[in-house]
Amino acid sequence: MNHSANEKTNKLSRRDFIKTSAAVSLAALGPGASKIYAASSDKVRYGIIGFGGRAAGAASNAVFADAAVEIIAVADMFEDHIDESLNKLINGSQWVTKVPSERVKITKETRFAGFDAYKKLLQCDVDVVILAASPGFRPLHVKACVEAGKHIFMEKPVAVDPVGVRSIIESCEKAKEKGLTVVAGTQRRHDPSYIEIMKRIHDGAIGDLVAGQCYYNTGLLWIKPRQPGWSDMEWQIRNWYYFTWLSGDHIVEQHIHNIDTMNWAFKEHPVSCISIGGREVRKEPQWGNIYDHFTTEFEYASGARTMSMCRQMDGCSDRMSDRIVGTKGVAMMERREIQGANPYKYEAERVDPYIQEHKDLIESMRQGKAVNEGRQVAEATLTTVMARMSAYTGREVKWDWVMNASKLNLMPEKLEMGDLPVEPVAVPGKTPLV
């Protein structure tokens, strides 16, 4: 699992090898090298912290991104999660593409369970760590990875409260100082079609931006009913989506993709927002304390306003789209097109952005040119957190206050299995703004 000090002294480190030798290999392959398996005789060793369903998908994406990737270590709160996700990774499932078994090198010595599992994984000889535990744990895990000198792929969102966002920003600045790559799971920023449309927006194709609308209206998701013998803490972690301290609520966990697209288009975060939201179909305790719908108006420094809407209810019309309005036209992001004075339609072959983000991560390592997406995903996360805080309290919320002054920290004082009363569902006008 770990190399001794003598072995480390006598052996060229994997990171140094990747930076020095593979950059030469890429140059020899020519301009198209980044579109195929990058050449390297060394392995890129991945570890995973939070080995649930999405983590198995991310691990599969990494394996298919580069022929040198091996999954060598995993950590999760629960042993059964590890078993289930390994089965998905090796045998495939509805959401996970089956990977060659020889690319999964996990042994009984490199699989860890419990609250301190992440610490044990970081002692393994991994190059990249996928962070896919519940978002509430992300700041803790990012900080530990940076301290351990690991490159990071972190799923979105990266926090659930302002204290966590500030921690992420601080850790990612330290990662930058160390030359570590940090890539976030906002995969649209690695999608060539989105990149091309955004380039045209920023070059003035639709004129000055004046408004935008974004939607993530969908049905209900999975749920884990409480089982006999589960403590409060165990049930909440297993059923993590429905507790604000773990997921941030669905506006943070899911709608972040659309809201990040708005920030990307405007090249900044909003200066304020006001939201409404509530809980119409999630009445039973099994749904925890999150809402099932939000609507938010964001204001940007230019005076432009965007409207955001998200909902998780069955039997309703779905809509997942983004629309950016300028003085000369409109960008319809889900259609990959621009309408107006400078019409454009993206017609090139589609690229899987979930795989591309790992290609970009590994290429940055090989070239010794660290990529750091920490600040942008932290700001996207805080934008969603700000909107949730507004809906929960009924108050307009200012960016400067929530970034610099809010003391909201949702993490429990003790991380241990046992009693953990569920916080009450927020009531606008009564829930305080902290």
C-alpha positions as CSV (number, residue, x, y, z in Angstrom):
1,M,0.0,0.0,0.0
2,N,2.6,2.6,1.1
3,H,6.2,2.7,-0.1
4,S,8.9,2.9,2.5
5,A,11.2,5.9,2.8
6,N,14.0,4.1,1.0
7,E,11.8,3.0,-1.9
8,K,10.6,6.6,-2.3
9,T,14.2,7.9,-2.3
10,N,15.3,5.3,-4.9
11,K,12.3,5.6,-7.2
12,L,11.4,8.5,-9.5
13,S,8.0,9.7,-8.1
14,R,5.0,9.0,-10.3
15,R,4.1,12.7,-10.3
16,D,7.5,13.8,-11.6
17,F,7.5,11.0,-14.2
18,I,4.1,12.1,-15.4
19,K,5.2,15.7,-15.7
20,T,8.5,15.1,-17.5
21,S,8.0,12.0,-19.7
22,A,4.4,12.2,-20.8
23,A,4.6,15.8,-22.1
24,V,7.2,14.6,-24.5
25,S,5.0,11.7,-25.6
26,L,2.1,14.0,-26.2
27,A,4.2,16.3,-28.3
28,A,5.4,13.3,-30.4
29,L,1.9,12.2,-31.0
30,G,0.9,15.6,-32.6
31,P,-2.0,18.0,-32.4
32,G,-4.7,15.3,-32.0
33,A,-3.0,13.6,-29.0
34,S,-5.4,15.0,-26.4
35,K,-8.3,13.3,-28.2
36,I,-6.9,9.8,-27.8
37,Y,-5.3,7.9,-25.0
38,A,-2.4,9.9,-23.9
39,A,0.9,8.0,-24.1
40,S,2.7,7.1,-20.9
41,S,4.4,4.0,-19.6
42,D,3.4,4.9,-16.1
43,K,0.1,4.6,-14.4
44,V,-2.2,7.3,-13.1
45,R,-3.5,5.9,-9.8
46,Y,-6.9,7.1,-8.6
47,G,-8.4,6.8,-5.2
48,I,-12.1,7.5,-4.3
49,I,-13.5,9.1,-1.2
50,G,-17.2,8.6,-0.9
51,F,-17.8,5.4,-3.0
52,G,-21.5,5.7,-3.8
53,G,-23.3,5.5,-7.2
54,R,-22.0,8.8,-8.6
55,A,-18.4,7.9,-7.6
56,A,-18.6,4.6,-9.5
57,G,-19.7,6.6,-12.5
58,A,-16.9,9.1,-12.1
59,A,-14.4,6.2,-11.7
60,S,-15.7,4.6,-14.9
61,N,-15.3,8.0,-16.7
62,A,-11.7,8.3,-15.5
63,V,-10.9,4.8,-16.7
64,F,-12.2,5.5,-20.2
65,A,-10.5,8.9,-20.3
66,D,-7.0,7.5,-20.3
67,A,-5.4,4.1,-20.8
68,A,-3.0,4.7,-17.9
69,V,-5.7,5.1,-15.2
70,E,-6.1,2.5,-12.5
71,I,-8.5,2.6,-9.5
72,I,-6.4,1.4,-6.5
73,A,-8.1,2.6,-3.3
74,V,-11.6,3.5,-2.0
75,A,-13.0,4.9,1.2
76,D,-16.6,5.2,2.3
77,M,-18.6,5.4,5.5
78,F,-20.1,2.0,4.9
79,E,-18.7,-1.4,3.8
80,D,-21.8,-2.3,1.9
81,H,-21.5,0.9,-0.2
82,I,-18.1,-0.2,-1.3
83,D,-19.3,-3.7,-2.2
84,E,-22.3,-2.3,-4.2
85,S,-20.2,0.3,-6.1
86,L,-17.4,-2.2,-6.9
87,N,-20.0,-4.5,-8.4
88,K,-21.4,-1.6,-10.5
89,L,-17.9,-0.6,-11.7
90,I,-16.8,-4.1,-12.7
91,N,-20.1,-5.4,-14.0
92,G,-21.8,-2.2,-15.1
93,S,-25.3,-0.8,-14.3
94,Q,-27.9,1.5,-15.7
95,W,-25.7,4.5,-14.8
96,V,-22.2,3.1,-14.8
97,T,-20.3,1.8,-17.8
98,K,-18.6,-1.5,-17.1
99,V,-14.8,-1.2,-17.0
100,P,-12.1,-3.8,-17.6
101,S,-11.5,-5.7,-14.3
102,E,-7.7,-5.4,-14.7
103,R,-8.0,-1.6,-14.3
104,V,-9.5,-2.0,-10.8
105,K,-6.7,-2.8,-8.4
106,I,-8.5,-2.4,-5.1
107,T,-7.5,-4.9,-2.5
108,K,-8.6,-5.6,1.1
109,E,-5.7,-3.4,2.2
110,T,-6.8,-0.5,0.1
111,R,-10.5,-0.3,1.0
112,F,-11.5,1.6,4.1
113,A,-14.8,2.3,5.9
114,G,-15.8,4.7,8.7
115,F,-15.5,8.4,9.5
116,D,-11.7,8.3,9.3
117,A,-11.6,6.2,6.1
118,Y,-10.5,9.2,4.0
119,K,-7.4,9.6,6.2
120,K,-6.3,6.1,5.6
121,L,-6.9,6.4,1.8
122,L,-4.7,9.5,1.6
123,Q,-1.8,7.4,3.0
124,C,-2.0,5.2,-0.1
125,D,0.2,5.9,-3.2
126,V,-2.6,7.6,-5.2
127,D,-2.1,10.5,-7.6
128,V,-5.7,11.7,-8.0
129,V,-8.5,11.5,-5.5
130,I,-12.2,11.6,-6.6
131,L,-14.2,13.3,-3.9
132,A,-17.8,12.1,-4.1
133,A,-19.0,11.8,-0.5
134,S,-22.0,13.9,0.6
135,P,-21.3,17.6,-0.2
136,G,-21.4,18.5,3.5
137,F,-18.1,16.6,3.9
138,R,-16.4,18.2,0.8
139,P,-14.5,21.0,2.6
140,L,-13.0,18.5,5.1
141,H,-11.9,16.2,2.3
142,V,-10.5,18.9,0.1
143,K,-8.4,20.3,2.9
144,A,-7.0,16.8,3.7
145,C,-6.2,16.1,0.0
146,V,-4.4,19.3,-0.4
147,E,-2.4,18.8,2.8
148,A,-1.5,15.3,1.5
149,G,-0.4,16.7,-1.9
150,K,-3.0,14.9,-4.0
151,H,-4.5,16.1,-7.3
152,I,-8.3,16.4,-6.9
153,F,-11.5,15.7,-8.9
154,M,-14.3,17.0,-6.7
155,E,-17.9,16.5,-7.4
156,K,-20.3,19.5,-7.2
157,P,-21.4,21.1,-5.1
158,V,-18.3,21.7,-3.0
159,A,-20.0,22.9,0.3
160,V,-23.4,23.4,1.8
161,D,-22.9,26.7,3.7
162,P,-20.8,29.9,3.6
163,V,-18.2,28.6,6.1
164,G,-17.7,25.5,3.9
165,V,-17.3,27.7,0.8
166,R,-14.7,29.8,2.4
167,S,-12.8,26.7,3.5
168,I,-12.9,25.4,-0.1
169,I,-11.5,28.7,-1.4
170,E,-8.7,28.7,1.1
171,S,-7.8,25.0,0.4
172,C,-7.8,25.6,-3.4
173,E,-5.5,28.6,-3.0
174,K,-3.1,26.3,-1.2
175,A,-3.5,23.7,-3.9
176,K,-2.5,26.4,-6.4
177,E,0.7,27.2,-4.4
178,K,1.6,23.5,-4.4
179,G,1.0,23.1,-8.2
180,L,-1.9,20.6,-7.7
181,T,-4.7,20.3,-10.2
182,V,-8.2,20.7,-9.0
183,V,-11.1,19.9,-11.4
184,A,-14.7,20.1,-10.4
185,G,-17.7,18.1,-11.6
186,T,-19.4,21.0,-13.4
187,Q,-18.9,19.1,-16.6
188,R,-20.5,21.7,-18.9
189,R,-17.2,23.7,-18.6
190,H,-15.5,20.8,-20.3
191,D,-18.1,20.3,-23.0
192,P,-16.9,21.7,-26.4
193,S,-20.4,22.7,-27.4
194,Y,-20.9,24.8,-24.3
195,I,-17.4,26.2,-24.6
196,E,-18.0,27.3,-28.1
197,I,-21.3,29.0,-27.4
198,M,-19.8,30.8,-24.4
199,K,-16.9,32.0,-26.5
200,R,-19.3,33.5,-28.9
201,I,-21.3,35.1,-26.1
202,H,-18.2,36.6,-24.6
203,D,-17.1,37.9,-28.0
204,G,-20.4,39.8,-28.3
205,A,-22.5,37.5,-30.6
206,I,-25.7,38.3,-28.6
207,G,-24.6,41.9,-27.6
208,D,-24.8,43.1,-24.0
209,L,-26.3,40.6,-21.6
210,V,-29.5,41.8,-20.1
211,A,-31.3,38.7,-18.7
212,G,-31.3,34.9,-18.3
213,Q,-33.6,32.1,-17.3
214,C,-32.5,28.6,-16.1
215,Y,-34.6,25.6,-15.1
216,Y,-34.1,22.2,-13.4
217,N,-37.7,21.0,-13.0
218,T,-37.8,17.2,-12.7
219,G,-39.3,14.3,-10.7
220,L,-38.5,12.8,-7.3
221,L,-35.2,11.0,-6.8
222,W,-34.1,8.0,-4.9
223,I,-34.8,7.7,-1.2
224,K,-33.5,5.4,1.6
225,P,-36.2,4.6,4.2
226,R,-34.9,4.2,7.7
227,Q,-34.2,0.6,8.7
228,P,-34.2,-1.0,12.2
229,G,-30.9,-0.6,14.0
230,W,-29.9,2.6,12.1
231,S,-29.0,5.5,14.4
232,D,-30.0,9.0,13.5
233,M,-26.5,9.7,12.0
234,E,-26.4,6.5,10.0
235,W,-29.8,7.1,8.5
236,Q,-29.1,10.7,7.6
237,I,-25.8,9.8,5.9
238,R,-27.4,6.9,4.0
239,N,-30.4,9.1,3.1
240,W,-28.1,12.1,2.6
241,Y,-30.0,13.9,-0.2
242,Y,-32.8,15.0,2.1
243,F,-30.9,16.7,4.9
244,T,-29.6,20.2,4.3
245,W,-26.4,19.7,6.3
246,L,-25.4,16.9,3.9
247,S,-26.8,18.0,0.5
248,G,-27.4,21.7,0.8
249,D,-31.0,21.0,-0.6
250,H,-31.6,20.2,-4.2
251,I,-31.1,23.8,-5.4
252,V,-27.5,23.4,-4.3
253,E,-26.9,19.8,-5.2
254,Q,-28.7,19.7,-8.5
255,H,-29.5,23.1,-9.8
256,I,-25.9,24.3,-9.5
257,H,-25.3,23.2,-13.1
258,N,-27.7,25.7,-14.5
259,I,-26.7,28.5,-12.1
260,D,-23.0,27.9,-12.8
261,T,-23.9,28.3,-16.5
262,M,-25.4,31.8,-15.7
263,N,-22.3,32.9,-13.8
264,W,-20.1,31.6,-16.6
265,A,-22.1,33.6,-19.2
266,F,-22.0,36.8,-17.1
267,K,-18.3,36.2,-16.1
268,E,-19.1,37.0,-12.5
269,H,-21.3,36.0,-9.6
270,P,-24.5,37.9,-8.7
271,V,-24.5,40.7,-6.2
272,S,-27.9,39.7,-4.6
273,C,-30.9,37.5,-4.8
274,I,-34.4,37.0,-3.5
275,S,-36.1,33.5,-3.4
276,I,-39.3,31.7,-2.6
277,G,-39.6,28.0,-2.0
278,G,-41.4,25.4,0.0
279,R,-42.4,21.8,0.6
280,E,-45.6,20.7,-1.1
281,V,-45.2,17.0,-1.7
282,R,-42.4,16.1,0.8
283,K,-44.6,15.8,3.9
284,E,-43.3,12.6,5.6
285,P,-40.2,12.5,7.9
286,Q,-38.4,10.2,5.3
287,W,-38.0,13.3,3.2
288,G,-35.8,14.9,5.8
289,N,-35.9,18.7,5.9
290,I,-35.3,19.9,2.4
291,Y,-37.7,21.8,0.1
292,D,-39.2,20.5,-3.2
293,H,-39.3,23.7,-5.1
294,F,-37.5,27.1,-5.4
295,T,-37.7,30.2,-7.6
296,T,-35.0,32.8,-7.4
297,E,-34.2,36.1,-9.0
298,F,-30.5,37.0,-9.1
299,E,-29.2,40.5,-9.8
300,Y,-25.7,41.0,-11.4
301,A,-23.5,44.0,-11.0
302,S,-24.6,45.3,-14.5
303,G,-28.2,45.4,-13.3
304,A,-29.1,42.4,-15.4
305,R,-31.4,39.9,-13.7
306,T,-31.7,36.1,-14.2
307,M,-34.6,33.9,-13.1
308,S,-33.9,30.4,-11.7
309,M,-36.5,27.7,-11.1
310,C,-36.0,24.2,-9.8
311,R,-38.5,21.6,-8.6
312,Q,-38.6,17.9,-7.7
313,M,-42.2,16.6,-8.0
314,D,-43.6,13.6,-9.8
315,G,-46.5,14.1,-12.3
316,C,-45.4,17.5,-13.4
317,S,-43.8,18.9,-16.6
318,D,-40.1,18.6,-16.7
319,R,-37.8,21.4,-18.0
320,M,-34.0,21.5,-17.8
321,S,-32.7,24.4,-19.9
322,D,-30.7,27.6,-19.9
323,R,-31.5,30.8,-21.8
324,I,-29.2,33.8,-22.0
325,V,-30.6,37.0,-23.4
326,G,-28.6,39.8,-25.0
327,T,-29.4,43.0,-26.9
328,K,-28.6,41.3,-30.2
329,G,-29.9,37.8,-29.6
330,V,-30.5,34.8,-27.4
331,A,-28.3,31.8,-26.6
332,M,-30.3,28.6,-26.1
333,M,-27.7,26.5,-24.3
334,E,-29.5,23.1,-24.3
335,R,-30.0,23.5,-28.0
336,R,-26.4,24.5,-28.6
337,E,-27.5,27.4,-30.7
338,I,-27.7,31.2,-30.9
339,Q,-30.7,33.0,-32.3
340,G,-30.6,36.7,-33.4
341,A,-28.3,39.0,-35.3
342,N,-25.5,36.4,-35.3
343,P,-27.1,33.0,-35.5
344,Y,-25.1,29.9,-34.8
345,K,-25.7,26.2,-34.3
346,Y,-23.1,23.8,-32.9
347,E,-23.0,20.9,-35.3
348,A,-19.7,19.1,-34.5
349,E,-19.7,15.6,-33.0
350,R,-20.6,15.6,-29.4
351,V,-18.0,14.8,-26.7
352,D,-18.9,13.1,-23.4
353,P,-18.0,15.9,-20.9
354,Y,-17.9,13.5,-18.0
355,I,-15.0,11.7,-19.7
356,Q,-13.5,15.0,-21.0
357,E,-13.1,16.5,-17.6
358,H,-10.8,13.6,-16.6
359,K,-8.9,13.9,-19.8
360,D,-8.3,17.6,-19.0
361,L,-7.3,16.7,-15.5
362,I,-4.7,14.1,-16.5
363,E,-3.3,16.2,-19.3
364,S,-2.7,19.1,-16.9
365,M,-0.8,16.7,-14.7
366,R,1.3,15.3,-17.5
367,Q,2.2,18.8,-18.8
368,G,3.0,20.1,-15.4
369,K,0.4,22.9,-15.9
370,A,-1.9,22.7,-13.0
371,V,-5.6,23.6,-13.6
372,N,-7.5,24.9,-10.6
373,E,-11.3,25.2,-10.9
374,G,-11.7,25.7,-7.1
375,R,-12.8,29.4,-7.1
376,Q,-15.3,29.1,-9.9
377,V,-17.1,26.1,-8.4
378,A,-17.0,27.6,-4.9
379,E,-18.7,30.8,-6.3
380,A,-21.3,28.7,-8.1
381,T,-21.9,26.8,-4.9
382,L,-22.2,30.0,-2.9
383,T,-24.7,31.4,-5.4
384,T,-27.0,28.4,-4.9
385,V,-26.5,28.5,-1.1
386,M,-27.3,32.2,-1.1
387,A,-30.6,31.4,-3.0
388,R,-31.5,28.7,-0.5
389,M,-30.8,31.0,2.5
390,S,-33.1,33.6,0.9
391,A,-35.9,31.1,0.4
392,Y,-35.5,29.5,3.9
393,T,-35.6,33.0,5.6
394,G,-37.8,35.0,3.3
395,R,-35.0,37.7,3.2
396,E,-33.2,39.3,0.3
397,V,-29.5,38.2,0.6
398,K,-26.4,40.1,-0.5
399,W,-23.3,38.4,-1.9
400,D,-20.8,40.5,0.1
401,W,-22.6,39.6,3.3
402,V,-23.0,35.9,2.7
403,M,-19.4,35.6,1.4
404,N,-17.7,37.6,4.2
405,A,-20.0,37.8,7.2
406,S,-22.4,34.9,7.4
407,K,-21.5,32.4,10.2
408,L,-23.8,29.6,8.9
409,N,-22.1,26.3,9.5
410,L,-24.3,23.2,9.2
411,M,-21.8,20.6,10.1
412,P,-22.7,18.7,13.4
413,E,-20.4,19.3,16.3
414,K,-19.7,15.5,16.6
415,L,-19.2,13.1,13.7
416,E,-20.0,9.8,15.2
417,M,-22.8,7.2,14.9
418,G,-25.6,8.0,17.4
419,D,-28.3,10.5,18.1
420,L,-28.7,13.5,15.8
421,P,-32.1,15.2,15.9
422,V,-33.3,16.4,12.5
423,E,-33.3,20.1,12.2
424,P,-36.9,21.5,11.5
425,V,-38.0,22.4,8.1
426,A,-37.2,26.1,7.4
427,V,-40.2,28.5,7.7
428,P,-39.8,31.8,5.7
429,G,-40.2,34.8,8.0
430,K,-39.3,32.8,11.1
431,T,-36.1,31.0,10.2
432,P,-33.2,33.4,11.1
433,L,-30.6,34.6,8.6
434,V,-27.3,33.5,10.1
